[in-house]
Amino acid sequence: MASRLPAYSLFAAFLASAGLPLYIHAPKFYVDEYGLSLAALGSALFVLRLLDVVQDPILGRLADRFRAWRGPSVMIAGCMMAAAMLGLFAVEPLFDPLWWFAVMLTVVFSSFSYLTICFYAQGVAKAADLADQGHLQLARWRETGALLGICAAAVAPVALGGYAGFALAFVILAGLALWSMTREWQGATLESTGFGTVLRDVVARRLLLVALVNAAPVAVSSTLFLFFVESRLQAPGWEGPFLLLFFLSAALAAPIWGRLAERAGAKLVLIWAMFLAIAAFAMAVFLGAGDLWGFAVICVASGAAIGADMTLLPALFAARMEQVSPGASEGFGLWSFVSKFTLALAAVVLLPLLEAGGFKAGQENPEDALRLLSYLYAGVPCVLKLAAIALLVTTQINEQISDQPDFGERSLNR
């Protein structure tokens, strides 16, 4: 079983390479290519993210109902996502660009959510078959693969001559990832215990709340990243290298955070990483035009911190699901729900607020508008991260190691 872990890494890379274009590149691509306004795109993204958020618990229930046919259902969802990605970036809109944007993203979001829920739920069963702290061991493979997938997506549009080339490469990666996981879905037979069991558990509820607040800084910075580099740093063309540096740092740091968590405890190590993220974001507030080296250092530090977020929080939640809801489909439907809500909120609040403050993408902007961009991009995440730390500190998670080496056997009772 352990020899199949690279398949989890490849599938995670496939999913993650879809996420970066959706959250960061797609809005700016449609602004530049089709002249859509930030306010229109922000409103459309908010509606789409709300749909995505609302449907995640439903998709979690659906994943549980289809657990005996998870392999075929995953194959269908993967093909749908690949086709919609082609439509989003490689096909000229067949009708109004804003509506085309909305339709393609709806298909991608829905497929992405279903695949993610099935993938992480399957990971709970997989970790139970692994010795030596199974949830952290699987998380290192899975999240490192995801981060490497993000790195590839960051450079693919440039390396492959544009987003059409990226979309074609994504289809190839989808085929390889779906094939590699074919045998793994055959073990998806654990029955879920429903939403009620998850929500009644104190530790599960607290972890979901931590995930909600902790995702907010990433949602803010992801929404504004391209605008910050292009306008505040005045470094158009550097977006790809900075994204690559950020996510490569996260990929390199993820297994290190995992090893540290095995020794010092996931909660404590996660708090260290959160303080590192605050220090990085705080420095970004003071950057201006031409501060490329300073921003490179910030990308390394904040990327390393994100590596802990992506590795340790899902591992903690998966370990809890193994105890209270072994099927985990509906639990990870809720996990996906809270993680995405912040992205919907960021899109509808930040983009119109930035435009109302006088900011115009791709144009000369007054200093007040640039200062607002800095405060939103870097200052707001600092406040949100402090709130996440406060929540995590007050969540009584006892990571008591039992005689068994599997992380899933640790006591996480409050």
C-alpha positions as a Markdown table, in Angstrom:
| # | Residue | x | y | z |
|---|---|---|---|---|
| 1 | Met | 0.0 | 0.0 | 0.0 |
| 2 | Ala | 2.7 | 2.5 | 0.9 |
| 3 | Ser | 4.2 | 2.1 | -2.6 |
| 4 | Arg | 1.1 | 3.7 | -4.0 |
| 5 | Leu | 1.8 | 7.0 | -2.2 |
| 6 | Pro | 3.3 | 8.6 | -5.4 |
| 7 | Ala | -0.1 | 8.2 | -7.0 |
| 8 | Tyr | -1.5 | 10.5 | -4.3 |
| 9 | Ser | 1.2 | 13.0 | -5.0 |
| 10 | Leu | 0.5 | 13.0 | -8.7 |
| 11 | Phe | -3.3 | 13.4 | -8.2 |
| 12 | Ala | -2.7 | 16.2 | -5.7 |
| 13 | Ala | -0.6 | 17.9 | -8.3 |
| 14 | Phe | -3.4 | 17.6 | -10.9 |
| 15 | Leu | -5.9 | 19.2 | -8.6 |
| 16 | Ala | -3.6 | 21.9 | -7.4 |
| 17 | Ser | -2.5 | 22.9 | -10.9 |
| 18 | Ala | -6.2 | 23.7 | -11.6 |
| 19 | Gly | -6.5 | 25.8 | -8.4 |
| 20 | Leu | -3.9 | 28.4 | -9.2 |
| 21 | Pro | -5.3 | 29.6 | -12.6 |
| 22 | Leu | -8.8 | 29.7 | -11.1 |
| 23 | Tyr | -8.0 | 31.7 | -8.0 |
| 24 | Ile | -5.2 | 34.0 | -9.4 |
| 25 | His | -4.9 | 34.1 | -13.2 |
| 26 | Ala | -8.5 | 33.7 | -14.5 |
| 27 | Pro | -9.8 | 37.1 | -13.3 |
| 28 | Lys | -6.8 | 39.0 | -14.7 |
| 29 | Phe | -6.8 | 37.0 | -17.9 |
| 30 | Tyr | -10.4 | 38.0 | -18.6 |
| 31 | Val | -9.7 | 41.6 | -17.7 |
| 32 | Asp | -6.8 | 41.8 | -20.2 |
| 33 | Glu | -8.2 | 39.6 | -23.0 |
| 34 | Tyr | -11.9 | 40.7 | -23.0 |
| 35 | Gly | -12.0 | 44.0 | -21.2 |
| 36 | Leu | -14.2 | 42.9 | -18.3 |
| 37 | Ser | -14.3 | 45.2 | -15.3 |
| 38 | Leu | -13.0 | 44.3 | -11.9 |
| 39 | Ala | -16.4 | 45.0 | -10.3 |
| 40 | Ala | -18.2 | 42.7 | -12.8 |
| 41 | Leu | -15.7 | 39.9 | -12.3 |
| 42 | Gly | -15.7 | 40.3 | -8.5 |
| 43 | Ser | -19.5 | 40.0 | -8.5 |
| 44 | Ala | -19.5 | 37.0 | -10.8 |
| 45 | Leu | -16.8 | 35.3 | -8.7 |
| 46 | Phe | -18.8 | 36.0 | -5.5 |
| 47 | Val | -21.9 | 34.3 | -6.9 |
| 48 | Leu | -19.9 | 31.4 | -8.3 |
| 49 | Arg | -18.0 | 30.9 | -5.1 |
| 50 | Leu | -21.3 | 31.0 | -3.1 |
| 51 | Leu | -22.6 | 28.3 | -5.4 |
| 52 | Asp | -19.4 | 26.4 | -5.0 |
| 53 | Val | -19.5 | 26.8 | -1.2 |
| 54 | Val | -23.2 | 25.8 | -0.9 |
| 55 | Gln | -22.8 | 22.7 | -3.0 |
| 56 | Asp | -19.8 | 21.3 | -1.2 |
| 57 | Pro | -21.7 | 19.7 | 1.6 |
| 58 | Ile | -24.1 | 18.3 | -1.1 |
| 59 | Leu | -21.2 | 16.9 | -3.0 |
| 60 | Gly | -19.9 | 15.4 | 0.2 |
| 61 | Arg | -23.1 | 13.6 | 0.6 |
| 62 | Leu | -23.0 | 12.6 | -3.1 |
| 63 | Ala | -19.5 | 11.2 | -2.7 |
| 64 | Asp | -20.7 | 9.1 | 0.2 |
| 65 | Arg | -23.7 | 7.7 | -1.8 |
| 66 | Phe | -21.4 | 6.9 | -4.7 |
| 67 | Arg | -18.6 | 5.4 | -2.6 |
| 68 | Ala | -19.1 | 2.0 | -4.2 |
| 69 | Trp | -18.7 | 3.6 | -7.7 |
| 70 | Arg | -16.1 | 6.2 | -6.7 |
| 71 | Gly | -13.7 | 5.2 | -9.4 |
| 72 | Pro | -16.1 | 5.8 | -12.3 |
| 73 | Ser | -17.5 | 8.9 | -10.7 |
| 74 | Val | -14.0 | 10.4 | -10.2 |
| 75 | Met | -13.2 | 9.6 | -13.9 |
| 76 | Ile | -16.2 | 11.5 | -15.1 |
| 77 | Ala | -15.6 | 14.5 | -12.9 |
| 78 | Gly | -11.9 | 14.6 | -13.9 |
| 79 | Cys | -12.8 | 14.6 | -17.6 |
| 80 | Met | -15.4 | 17.3 | -17.1 |
| 81 | Met | -12.8 | 19.5 | -15.3 |
| 82 | Ala | -10.3 | 19.0 | -18.1 |
| 83 | Ala | -12.8 | 19.9 | -20.7 |
| 84 | Ala | -13.9 | 23.0 | -18.9 |
| 85 | Met | -10.4 | 24.2 | -18.4 |
| 86 | Leu | -9.9 | 24.0 | -22.1 |
| 87 | Gly | -13.0 | 26.1 | -22.6 |
| 88 | Leu | -11.9 | 28.6 | -20.0 |
| 89 | Phe | -8.4 | 29.3 | -21.5 |
| 90 | Ala | -8.1 | 27.7 | -24.9 |
| 91 | Val | -11.5 | 28.4 | -26.6 |
| 92 | Glu | -12.7 | 31.8 | -27.7 |
| 93 | Pro | -16.0 | 32.5 | -25.8 |
| 94 | Leu | -19.0 | 31.3 | -27.8 |
| 95 | Phe | -21.2 | 33.9 | -26.2 |
| 96 | Asp | -20.8 | 36.9 | -23.9 |
| 97 | Pro | -17.4 | 36.5 | -22.2 |
| 98 | Leu | -18.7 | 37.2 | -18.7 |
| 99 | Trp | -21.3 | 34.4 | -19.0 |
| 100 | Trp | -18.8 | 32.1 | -20.7 |
| 101 | Phe | -16.5 | 32.7 | -17.8 |
| 102 | Ala | -19.3 | 31.9 | -15.4 |
| 103 | Val | -20.4 | 28.7 | -17.1 |
| 104 | Met | -16.8 | 27.3 | -17.5 |
| 105 | Leu | -15.9 | 28.1 | -13.9 |
| 106 | Thr | -19.1 | 26.5 | -12.6 |
| 107 | Val | -18.1 | 23.2 | -14.3 |
| 108 | Val | -14.5 | 23.5 | -13.1 |
| 109 | Phe | -15.5 | 24.4 | -9.5 |
| 110 | Ser | -18.1 | 21.6 | -9.2 |
| 111 | Ser | -15.7 | 19.0 | -10.6 |
| 112 | Phe | -12.8 | 20.3 | -8.6 |
| 113 | Ser | -14.9 | 20.1 | -5.4 |
| 114 | Tyr | -16.1 | 16.6 | -6.0 |
| 115 | Leu | -12.6 | 15.3 | -6.8 |
| 116 | Thr | -11.1 | 17.0 | -3.8 |
| 117 | Ile | -13.7 | 15.6 | -1.4 |
| 118 | Cys | -13.3 | 12.1 | -2.7 |
| 119 | Phe | -9.5 | 12.4 | -2.7 |
| 120 | Tyr | -9.2 | 13.6 | 0.9 |
| 121 | Ala | -11.8 | 11.1 | 2.1 |
| 122 | Gln | -9.9 | 8.3 | 0.5 |
| 123 | Gly | -6.8 | 9.5 | 2.3 |
| 124 | Val | -8.4 | 8.7 | 5.6 |
| 125 | Ala | -8.7 | 5.1 | 4.6 |
| 126 | Lys | -5.2 | 5.1 | 3.1 |
| 127 | Ala | -3.6 | 6.5 | 6.2 |
| 128 | Ala | -5.1 | 3.7 | 8.3 |
| 129 | Asp | -3.1 | 1.2 | 6.3 |
| 130 | Leu | 0.2 | 3.1 | 6.8 |
| 131 | Ala | 2.5 | 2.6 | 9.7 |
| 132 | Asp | 4.6 | 5.3 | 11.3 |
| 133 | Gln | 2.0 | 8.2 | 11.8 |
| 134 | Gly | 0.0 | 7.6 | 8.7 |
| 135 | His | -1.8 | 10.9 | 8.4 |
| 136 | Leu | 1.3 | 13.0 | 8.5 |
| 137 | Gln | 3.1 | 10.5 | 6.2 |
| 138 | Leu | 0.4 | 10.7 | 3.6 |
| 139 | Ala | 0.1 | 14.5 | 4.1 |
| 140 | Arg | 3.8 | 15.0 | 3.2 |
| 141 | Trp | 3.4 | 13.1 | -0.1 |
| 142 | Arg | 0.0 | 14.6 | -0.9 |
| 143 | Glu | 0.7 | 18.3 | -0.1 |
| 144 | Thr | 4.2 | 18.2 | -1.5 |
| 145 | Gly | 2.7 | 16.9 | -4.8 |
| 146 | Ala | 0.1 | 19.6 | -4.6 |
| 147 | Leu | 2.6 | 22.4 | -4.1 |
| 148 | Leu | 4.8 | 21.1 | -7.0 |
| 149 | Gly | 1.6 | 21.1 | -9.1 |
| 150 | Ile | 1.1 | 24.7 | -8.2 |
| 151 | Cys | 4.7 | 25.5 | -9.1 |
| 152 | Ala | 4.2 | 23.9 | -12.5 |
| 153 | Ala | 1.0 | 25.9 | -13.0 |
| 154 | Ala | 2.8 | 29.1 | -12.1 |
| 155 | Val | 5.3 | 28.8 | -14.9 |
| 156 | Ala | 3.3 | 26.8 | -17.5 |
| 157 | Pro | 1.6 | 29.8 | -19.1 |
| 158 | Val | 4.9 | 31.4 | -19.9 |
| 159 | Ala | 6.8 | 28.1 | -20.6 |
| 160 | Leu | 4.1 | 26.8 | -22.9 |
| 161 | Gly | 3.4 | 30.0 | -24.8 |
| 162 | Gly | 0.2 | 31.1 | -23.0 |
| 163 | Tyr | -2.9 | 29.8 | -21.4 |
| 164 | Ala | -4.0 | 27.7 | -24.3 |
| 165 | Gly | -0.7 | 25.7 | -24.0 |
| 166 | Phe | -1.3 | 25.4 | -20.2 |
| 167 | Ala | -4.9 | 24.1 | -20.8 |
| 168 | Leu | -3.6 | 21.4 | -23.2 |
| 169 | Ala | -0.9 | 20.3 | -20.7 |
| 170 | Phe | -3.5 | 20.2 | -18.0 |
| 171 | Val | -5.6 | 17.7 | -20.0 |
| 172 | Ile | -2.5 | 15.4 | -20.3 |
| 173 | Leu | -1.8 | 15.7 | -16.6 |
| 174 | Ala | -5.4 | 14.9 | -15.8 |
| 175 | Gly | -5.2 | 11.7 | -17.8 |
| 176 | Leu | -2.0 | 10.6 | -16.0 |
| 177 | Ala | -3.4 | 11.4 | -12.6 |
| 178 | Leu | -6.7 | 9.7 | -13.1 |
| 179 | Trp | -5.0 | 6.6 | -14.4 |
| 180 | Ser | -2.5 | 6.5 | -11.5 |
| 181 | Met | -5.3 | 6.4 | -8.9 |
| 182 | Thr | -7.5 | 3.8 | -10.6 |
| 183 | Arg | -6.7 | 1.0 | -8.1 |
| 184 | Glu | -7.0 | 3.2 | -5.0 |
| 185 | Trp | -10.7 | 4.0 | -5.3 |
| 186 | Gln | -11.5 | 0.3 | -5.1 |
| 187 | Gly | -11.1 | 0.4 | -1.4 |
| 188 | Ala | -13.7 | 3.2 | -0.9 |
| 189 | Thr | -16.2 | 1.3 | 1.1 |
| 190 | Leu | -16.3 | 3.0 | 4.5 |
| 191 | Glu | -19.8 | 4.4 | 5.2 |
| 192 | Ser | -20.0 | 8.0 | 6.4 |
| 193 | Thr | -21.9 | 8.8 | 9.6 |
| 194 | Gly | -23.4 | 12.1 | 8.2 |
| 195 | Phe | -22.9 | 15.8 | 8.9 |
| 196 | Gly | -24.5 | 15.6 | 12.4 |
| 197 | Thr | -21.7 | 13.4 | 13.8 |
| 198 | Val | -19.0 | 15.7 | 12.5 |
| 199 | Leu | -20.7 | 18.9 | 13.7 |
| 200 | Arg | -21.5 | 17.5 | 17.1 |
| 201 | Asp | -17.9 | 16.7 | 17.8 |
| 202 | Val | -16.2 | 19.6 | 19.6 |
| 203 | Val | -12.7 | 19.1 | 18.2 |
| 204 | Ala | -14.0 | 18.8 | 14.6 |
| 205 | Arg | -16.1 | 22.0 | 14.9 |
| 206 | Arg | -13.1 | 23.9 | 16.3 |
| 207 | Leu | -10.8 | 22.6 | 13.5 |
| 208 | Leu | -13.4 | 23.7 | 10.9 |
| 209 | Leu | -13.5 | 27.1 | 12.5 |
| 210 | Val | -9.7 | 27.4 | 12.5 |
| 211 | Ala | -9.7 | 26.3 | 8.8 |
| 212 | Leu | -12.2 | 29.0 | 8.0 |
| 213 | Val | -10.3 | 31.9 | 9.6 |
| 214 | Asn | -6.9 | 30.6 | 8.5 |
| 215 | Ala | -7.9 | 30.4 | 4.9 |
| 216 | Ala | -8.9 | 34.1 | 4.8 |
| 217 | Pro | -5.3 | 35.5 | 4.6 |
| 218 | Val | -4.6 | 33.2 | 1.6 |
| 219 | Ala | -7.8 | 34.3 | 0.0 |
| 220 | Val | -7.0 | 37.9 | 0.4 |
| 221 | Ser | -3.4 | 37.7 | -0.9 |
| 222 | Ser | -4.4 | 35.3 | -3.8 |
| 223 | Thr | -7.0 | 37.7 | -5.0 |
| 224 | Leu | -4.7 | 40.7 | -5.0 |
| 225 | Phe | -1.3 | 39.1 | -5.8 |
| 226 | Leu | -1.1 | 39.9 | -9.5 |
| 227 | Phe | -2.3 | 43.5 | -9.0 |
| 228 | Phe | 0.3 | 44.0 | -6.2 |
| 229 | Val | 3.2 | 42.9 | -8.3 |
| 230 | Glu | 2.1 | 44.7 | -11.4 |
| 231 | Ser | 1.1 | 48.0 | -9.8 |
| 232 | Arg | 2.6 | 48.4 | -6.4 |
| 233 | Leu | 6.0 | 46.8 | -7.2 |
| 234 | Gln | 5.8 | 48.0 | -10.8 |
| 235 | Ala | 7.2 | 44.7 | -11.9 |
| 236 | Pro | 5.0 | 43.4 | -14.7 |
| 237 | Gly | 6.3 | 40.1 | -16.0 |
| 238 | Trp | 7.6 | 39.1 | -12.6 |
| 239 | Glu | 4.3 | 37.5 | -11.4 |
| 240 | Gly | 5.3 | 34.0 | -12.6 |
| 241 | Pro | 8.8 | 34.0 | -11.0 |
| 242 | Phe | 7.4 | 35.3 | -7.7 |
| 243 | Leu | 4.6 | 32.7 | -7.7 |
| 244 | Leu | 7.1 | 30.0 | -8.5 |
| 245 | Leu | 9.4 | 31.1 | -5.7 |
| 246 | Phe | 6.4 | 31.2 | -3.2 |
| 247 | Phe | 5.1 | 27.8 | -4.0 |
| 248 | Leu | 8.5 | 26.1 | -4.4 |
| 249 | Ser | 9.3 | 27.4 | -0.9 |
| 250 | Ala | 6.1 | 25.9 | 0.3 |
| 251 | Ala | 6.8 | 22.6 | -1.4 |
| 252 | Leu | 10.3 | 22.4 | 0.1 |
| 253 | Ala | 9.1 | 23.4 | 3.6 |
| 254 | Ala | 6.0 | 21.0 | 3.7 |
| 255 | Pro | 8.0 | 17.8 | 4.5 |
| 256 | Ile | 10.1 | 19.7 | 7.0 |
| 257 | Trp | 7.0 | 21.0 | 8.9 |
| 258 | Gly | 5.7 | 17.4 | 8.8 |
| 259 | Arg | 8.9 | 16.0 | 10.4 |
| 260 | Leu | 8.8 | 18.8 | 13.0 |
| 261 | Ala | 5.2 | 18.0 | 13.8 |
| 262 | Glu | 6.0 | 14.4 | 14.5 |
| 263 | Arg | 8.4 | 15.5 | 17.1 |
| 264 | Ala | 6.9 | 18.7 | 18.6 |
| 265 | Gly | 3.2 | 18.3 | 17.8 |
| 266 | Ala | 1.2 | 19.6 | 14.9 |
| 267 | Lys | -0.6 | 22.3 | 16.8 |
| 268 | Leu | 2.6 | 23.9 | 18.2 |
| 269 | Val | 4.4 | 23.7 | 14.9 |
| 270 | Leu | 1.4 | 25.2 | 13.1 |
| 271 | Ile | 1.4 | 28.2 | 15.4 |
| 272 | Trp | 5.1 | 28.8 | 14.7 |
| 273 | Ala | 4.3 | 28.8 | 11.0 |
| 274 | Met | 1.5 | 31.3 | 11.5 |
| 275 | Phe | 3.7 | 33.7 | 13.2 |
| 276 | Leu | 6.2 | 33.4 | 10.4 |
| 277 | Ala | 3.4 | 34.3 | 7.9 |
| 278 | Ile | 2.5 | 37.4 | 10.0 |
| 279 | Ala | 6.1 | 38.6 | 9.9 |
| 280 | Ala | 6.3 | 38.1 | 6.2 |
| 281 | Phe | 3.0 | 40.0 | 5.5 |
| 282 | Ala | 4.0 | 42.8 | 7.8 |
| 283 | Met | 7.1 | 43.5 | 5.8 |
| 284 | Ala | 5.1 | 43.6 | 2.5 |
| 285 | Val | 3.1 | 46.6 | 3.7 |
| 286 | Phe | 6.2 | 48.8 | 3.4 |
| 287 | Leu | 7.3 | 47.7 | -0.1 |
| 288 | Gly | 7.2 | 50.1 | -3.1 |
| 289 | Ala | 8.2 | 50.3 | -6.7 |
| 290 | Gly | 11.3 | 48.3 | -7.5 |
| 291 | Asp | 11.5 | 46.4 | -4.2 |
| 292 | Leu | 11.9 | 43.1 | -5.9 |
| 293 | Trp | 14.5 | 41.5 | -3.6 |
| 294 | Gly | 12.5 | 42.4 | -0.6 |
| 295 | Phe | 9.4 | 40.8 | -2.1 |
| 296 | Ala | 11.4 | 37.7 | -3.0 |
| 297 | Val | 12.4 | 37.2 | 0.6 |
| 298 | Ile | 8.7 | 37.7 | 1.6 |
| 299 | Cys | 7.7 | 35.1 | -1.0 |
| 300 | Val | 10.2 | 32.6 | 0.5 |
| 301 | Ala | 9.0 | 33.2 | 4.1 |
| 302 | Ser | 5.3 | 33.3 | 3.4 |
| 303 | Gly | 5.5 | 30.3 | 1.1 |
| 304 | Ala | 7.3 | 28.3 | 3.8 |
| 305 | Ala | 4.5 | 29.2 | 6.2 |
| 306 | Ile | 1.8 | 28.1 | 3.7 |
| 307 | Gly | 3.5 | 24.7 | 3.5 |
| 308 | Ala | 2.6 | 24.2 | 7.2 |
| 309 | Asp | -1.0 | 25.3 | 6.7 |
| 310 | Met | -1.5 | 22.9 | 3.8 |
| 311 | Thr | 0.2 | 19.9 | 5.5 |
| 312 | Leu | -0.7 | 20.1 | 9.2 |
| 313 | Leu | -4.3 | 21.3 | 9.3 |
| 314 | Pro | -5.7 | 18.7 | 6.9 |
| 315 | Ala | -3.7 | 16.0 | 8.8 |
| 316 | Leu | -5.2 | 17.0 | 12.1 |
| 317 | Phe | -8.7 | 17.0 | 10.6 |
| 318 | Ala | -8.2 | 13.7 | 8.8 |
| 319 | Ala | -7.0 | 12.1 | 12.1 |
| 320 | Arg | -10.1 | 13.3 | 13.8 |
| 321 | Met | -12.4 | 12.1 | 11.0 |
| 322 | Glu | -10.8 | 8.6 | 11.4 |
| 323 | Gln | -12.1 | 8.6 | 14.9 |
| 324 | Val | -15.6 | 10.2 | 14.5 |
| 325 | Ser | -16.5 | 9.6 | 10.9 |
| 326 | Pro | -14.3 | 7.1 | 9.1 |
| 327 | Gly | -16.0 | 7.5 | 5.7 |
| 328 | Ala | -15.0 | 11.1 | 5.9 |
| 329 | Ser | -16.8 | 12.2 | 2.6 |
| 330 | Glu | -19.2 | 14.5 | 4.4 |
| 331 | Gly | -16.6 | 15.7 | 6.8 |
| 332 | Phe | -14.4 | 16.9 | 3.9 |
| 333 | Gly | -17.4 | 18.3 | 2.2 |
| 334 | Leu | -17.7 | 20.6 | 5.3 |
| 335 | Trp | -13.9 | 21.2 | 5.2 |
| 336 | Ser | -14.1 | 22.3 | 1.6 |
| 337 | Phe | -17.1 | 24.5 | 2.4 |
| 338 | Val | -15.3 | 26.5 | 5.1 |
| 339 | Ser | -12.1 | 26.8 | 3.1 |
| 340 | Lys | -13.8 | 28.2 | 0.0 |
| 341 | Phe | -16.2 | 30.6 | 1.8 |
| 342 | Thr | -13.3 | 33.1 | 2.4 |
| 343 | Leu | -12.5 | 33.1 | -1.4 |
| 344 | Ala | -16.0 | 34.1 | -2.2 |
| 345 | Leu | -16.0 | 36.8 | 0.4 |
| 346 | Ala | -12.6 | 38.1 | -0.7 |
| 347 | Ala | -13.7 | 38.4 | -4.4 |
| 348 | Val | -16.9 | 40.3 | -3.7 |
| 349 | Val | -15.3 | 42.7 | -1.0 |
| 350 | Leu | -11.7 | 43.4 | -2.2 |
| 351 | Leu | -12.0 | 43.9 | -5.9 |
| 352 | Pro | -14.9 | 46.4 | -5.8 |
| 353 | Leu | -13.3 | 48.1 | -2.7 |
| 354 | Leu | -10.1 | 48.5 | -4.6 |
| 355 | Glu | -11.8 | 49.9 | -7.6 |
| 356 | Ala | -13.8 | 52.3 | -5.4 |
| 357 | Gly | -10.5 | 53.5 | -3.9 |
| 358 | Gly | -9.4 | 54.7 | -7.4 |
| 359 | Phe | -7.3 | 51.7 | -8.4 |
| 360 | Lys | -7.3 | 50.7 | -12.1 |
| 361 | Ala | -5.6 | 47.6 | -13.3 |
| 362 | Gly | -2.8 | 48.0 | -15.8 |
| 363 | Gln | -2.8 | 51.8 | -15.5 |
| 364 | Glu | -1.0 | 54.5 | -13.6 |
| 365 | Asn | -2.5 | 54.8 | -10.1 |
| 366 | Pro | -2.4 | 57.6 | -7.5 |
| 367 | Glu | -0.4 | 56.9 | -4.3 |
| 368 | Asp | -3.5 | 56.7 | -2.2 |
| 369 | Ala | -4.8 | 53.8 | -4.4 |
| 370 | Leu | -1.5 | 52.0 | -4.2 |
| 371 | Arg | -1.4 | 52.4 | -0.5 |
| 372 | Leu | -4.8 | 50.9 | -0.2 |
| 373 | Leu | -3.6 | 48.0 | -2.3 |
| 374 | Ser | -0.7 | 47.4 | 0.1 |
| 375 | Tyr | -3.0 | 47.6 | 3.2 |
| 376 | Leu | -5.5 | 45.2 | 1.7 |
| 377 | Tyr | -2.8 | 42.8 | 0.3 |
| 378 | Ala | -0.5 | 42.7 | 3.3 |
| 379 | Gly | -2.1 | 44.4 | 6.3 |
| 380 | Val | -5.5 | 42.6 | 6.3 |
| 381 | Pro | -3.9 | 39.1 | 6.3 |
| 382 | Cys | -1.8 | 40.0 | 9.4 |
| 383 | Val | -5.0 | 40.7 | 11.4 |
| 384 | Leu | -6.7 | 37.6 | 10.1 |
| 385 | Lys | -3.8 | 35.4 | 10.9 |
| 386 | Leu | -3.7 | 36.7 | 14.5 |
| 387 | Ala | -7.3 | 35.7 | 14.8 |
| 388 | Ala | -6.5 | 32.3 | 13.5 |
| 389 | Ile | -3.7 | 31.9 | 16.0 |
| 390 | Ala | -6.1 | 32.9 | 18.9 |
| 391 | Leu | -8.6 | 30.3 | 17.8 |
| 392 | Leu | -6.0 | 27.6 | 17.5 |
| 393 | Val | -4.4 | 28.4 | 20.8 |
| 394 | Thr | -7.8 | 28.1 | 22.5 |
| 395 | Thr | -8.6 | 24.8 | 20.8 |
| 396 | Gln | -7.7 | 22.1 | 23.3 |
| 397 | Ile | -6.1 | 19.4 | 21.1 |
| 398 | Asn | -4.2 | 16.7 | 23.0 |
| 399 | Glu | -1.8 | 15.1 | 20.7 |
| 400 | Gln | -1.0 | 12.2 | 23.0 |
| 401 | Ile | 1.0 | 9.5 | 21.3 |
| 402 | Ser | -0.3 | 6.0 | 22.0 |
| 403 | Asp | 1.6 | 2.8 | 21.8 |
| 404 | Gln | 0.7 | 2.6 | 18.1 |
| 405 | Pro | 2.8 | 4.7 | 15.7 |
| 406 | Asp | -0.1 | 5.8 | 13.5 |
| 407 | Phe | -0.9 | 9.5 | 13.9 |
| 408 | Gly | -4.5 | 8.5 | 13.5 |
| 409 | Glu | -4.3 | 6.6 | 16.8 |
| 410 | Arg | -3.4 | 9.8 | 18.8 |
| 411 | Ser | -5.9 | 11.2 | 21.1 |
| 412 | Leu | -7.3 | 14.5 | 19.9 |
| 413 | Asn | -10.0 | 14.8 | 22.4 |
| 414 | Arg | -10.7 | 18.2 | 23.9 |
